[in-house]
Amino acid sequence: MTGDSPWHGKCSLQLISRTTGDDLQAQISVHQSQCTAPLKLLRAKLDEDGRCQLPLLHTAGGLVGGDQLSVNVKAKANSRGLLTSAAAQKVYGSVGRSKQHPKGRWTNQECQFELETNSDLEWLPQELVVFEGGLYEQRMQVDLQPGASFLSAEVVRLGRTAAGETLGEGCWRSSLEICRETPNGRHWELVDRLELNSEVLQSLHGMAKQPVFGSFVWAAPDPLSSEVMKELLKSCRTDRANLDGSMACGGLNQGLVARYMGPSSQAARHWFTRLWARTRQLRKLSIPQPPREWPLQEDGTFSEETFTKTHQQHAASPH
């Protein structure tokens, strides 16, 4: 598909909780969906806790200037879902590639997530690679009902550094808004807007020439006590061990946010995967199993023994 004839792919997904068998406590989540090219949902898998795990495939092999993607997810009450991508996403160069659009054309992705009471959604796409001269903008809106949990981890590589390529005149933009319904009205959990271009990449006060940026956000289902938050942040900082790059984390009013900046998308993914497992513990859910589509997973990340031992060490340490 050429830059003058862009795609507009759409995926609409609804997650529904169902009781299985005679056990009224046993719940699984199923899905109803509709997609248009180039988006396609692959076969779903059920996790140990009944969570519906769904890989989303972009069949065109990459995004060109002018392409648009729309992802709309509604998680019904008590449902659990994990949405990932079947492969890393490529954003091809647009600037200077067309006489009609010499300044390039933006690729846009719109994500709308609506989570009903006590639902739990994890948005964990694979790496996004912005080629030299690529223009990409993503807007995400998350609406939460009481008791709902939303988790997102995203990693972007700015320029194909292994090929000696920089971002050039390209740009990556992101807007994330998380809002929760409370007895006192709508409450903003997070409003996060970012833009990374070549100037920011080169600046010592920006990316300091590091090509990989990652962002992790968890909107917890319930408020976390100060003691629980303190222990969570301590564990998350401990989880940075043996990973390249700069990593920082902090608490939200009801959740957690973490950032990665460095040379390695694998290091970013490993750290975020460790944080993901921490949040699963706090939600009293099963230890997460990486989707089969993910490459190069870290051995031992999801060991129950490892996390129990770490928890005991933290509990025994002075505060």
N, C-alpha and C positions, 0 to 999 in steps of 0.2 A: 504494500500500500504506500503510495507516494505522499509527500508532505502536503500536496494540493488536494488530496482525497483522503482525509484523516478518518480513522475509526472513531466510533462512539460506542464503546462496550458497556453493557450494564449487567449488574448482578443484584438480584433481589432475593433475600434469604430470610426465612422465618424459622426460629428454633422453638420447639415445643416439648414440654416435659410430659412423660407418660409413666404410669405405674406398670410394672411388669409382674406377671404371674399372680400368685396369691399373697405375696409379700407387699403390703401397702406401703412399706418404707423403701422398697426398691424402685428407684427412679432411673429412667434413661431419657436421653434427649434425642429427638428425631428432627428432621428438617424438611421444609418445603422450599423450593427454589425455582427461579427462572433466570436464565442468562441469555445474553445476545453476544454475538461474535465481536471481538475475539476472546471474550471471557467464557470460561467453562469450569464448572465444579466437577472435580473428580470424585471417585467413590469415597463415601464416608466411612470412618472407623470409630468404634466406641472405645473410650478409655476405661480404666478400671472403675472409675467413679460414675460411669454412665454418660460421660461428656461426649458430645458429638464433635469429632475432629474432621475438618473439611479442608482439603487443598484446593486452592483456586488457581487455575491455569490460564496464562495469557498465550493463546495459540499463535499469535503473529510473530513471536520471537523477539519482540522489542517494541519500544515506543518511538514514534517520530513526531516532529513538530506539528501541532494541531490535534493530535490524538486526545481523546477524552475517555476517562473511565469513571463509572459511577458504581459505588458499592453501598447497598442499603441493607442493614441487618436489624431485624426485630427479634429480640430475645424475650419470649413470653415468660410469665412468672415461673420461678423455680427451675428454669432450663439452664443447661451448661453447654458452652460451645467453645471450640478452638478453631480459628480461621487462620490458615497460613497460605503461602504461595508455593506452587509446585517447583519453582526454580527462581534464581536471582533474576531481577528485572533490569533491563537495559534501556537507557534513554539516549537515543542517538543524537549526534550533533545537528543543530538546526541553523545556527548563526552563519551567515555567509554562504549557505548552500542553495539558495533560491533567488533568482532575479526578482520574483514577485515579492518575496519576503526577505530582503537582505539582512534585516536585523533578527531574523529567526522567528519561530513560532513556538509558543508555550505548549507543553504537554500538561494536561490537568487531570488530577484525580480527586474526586469528591467522595468522601466516606461519611455516611450517616448511620449512627448506632443508637438504637432505642432499647433500653433495658428495663424490663418490668420488675416488680418486687421480687427480691431474692434470686434473681437471675445472675449468671456468672459468665462473662464473655472475655476471651483472650484473643487479641489480634497480634499475630506473630509472623509477619511476612519475612521472607528471606531478603538478602541484601539488595539494595538499589544501587546501580552503577550509572552515574551520569557521565557520558562521554564528553570529550572536548567540544565546546559550543552547544551543549545540550541545555535546554530550558525546561525545568520541571517545577510544578507547583502542586502541593497537596493541601486540601482543606478537610479537616475532620471535625465533626460535631457529635458529641456523646451526651445523651440525655439519660439520666439515671433515676429510677424510682427508689424508695427506701429499701435498704438491704441489698441493693444490686452492687456487683463488683465488676470493674472493667480494668483490664491489664493490656498494655501495649508495649512492644519492644521493636524498634526500627533502627536499621543500620544503613548508612549511605556512604558510598565511595565516590569522591569527587575527582574524576579523571581516571583513566586507566594507567595507573602509576607503573604497573609491571611492564607496560609497553612504552614507558617514558613519556606518557601523555599527561598534560595538565588539564585543568578545567577550561582554560582559555577565557573566552567571553561568555561561557556558560554560567548558569545560576540555578540554585536549588532553594525553594521556598517551602515553608511548612507553617500551617496554622492549625492549632489544636484547641478546642474549647470543650470543657467537661462541665456539665451543669446537673445538679441533683435537686429533685423535689423533696422538700422537708415540710414538717408541720407549720413552719413559719414562712413558707413560700419557696421559690426557686433560689438555690444557692450555687454560686460559681466555685467549683473545686479547683479549676485551672484554666487560665487563658494564656496560651504559649504561642508566640509568633517568632519565626526565625527566618533569616535569609543569609545564605552563604554564597559568595562569589569569589573571584580571583583575588580581589583586594583583601577580603576577610581571610582567605587562605594564607596569604603572605604576611599578614599583620601579626606581630608578636602579641598583640592584645586580642587577636582572633584565634585562628586555627594554628598559627605558628608553623606553617608549611606542612601540617599533618593532613593526610588526605581522607581520613575516615572519621565520621561523626556518628554517634549513636545516642538515642534517647529512649529511656525506659520510664513508664508512668504506671502507677497502680492507684486506682481509686477504690479504697477499701469498702466493704459492705457496711461496716460499723466504725464508730470512732475508736481510735487506738489510744490507750492510756499512755501517759508520759513515760512510764517504765517500759511498756512494750515497745514504744517507738525508739527509746534509747537503746534497747537491746537489738532491735531490728537494724538500726543504723550501724551499730557496732559490728554486727554480723556481716552486713553488706560491705563494710570497709575491709573486714578481714578477708572477704571473698575476692578482693583484688589481688591477692597473693599470686606471684609468678605469671602475671599478665603484663604485656607491654602496653604503654599508653598512659594517659592521664584520666583518672576516674574520680567522680565526685557524686555524692548523693545527699539528699535532704528530705525532711518530712513535709508533707502537705497537711492541711487541717485534718484530712481523713485519708491518709495514704502516703505514697512515696514517689519521689522523682529522682532519676539518676541520669548522668551524662557520661559519655565516653568521647575522648579525642585522642587520636593516635595513628599509628601506621598499619594496624591490623584489624580487619573486619572479623577475623576469627577470635581475637582477644575480646572484642566488644561482644560478640555473640556468646562466648563462654561466660563472661561476667554477668550478662543479662540472664543467661540460663540459670546461673546460681541464684540470682535474685528472684527469678521466677519460682524456683523451688522453695525459697524462704517464704514467699507469700502464700504458696500452697499450704505450707505448714501452719501458718497463722489462720488460714481458712479451714483447717482440719480436713483437708482433702488429700487424695492420694498423691504420692510423689510423681511429678510429671514425667511422661515418657516422650522423648523427642519424636516428632513426626518422621515417618520413614523417608520423606523427601529431603530432610536436612542432611547435608554432607558434614564430614569431619567433626563429629561430636566428641566431647571430652569424656574420657573414661572415668568412671567413678563419681560423676557429678551428682547422680541421683541415689547414692547409697543411703539407705535409712540409718545404717550404723554410723556413717560419717556425720549426718546431721544431728543425730541423738547425742553423739560424743561432743560435738561443737556446742550444742545447747547446754549440756552439763557443764562444760568448761566455762561458758559465759555465766551460768547461774552461780558457779562457785567463785567467780572473780569478784573483787571488791568494786562497788559502784561509786 
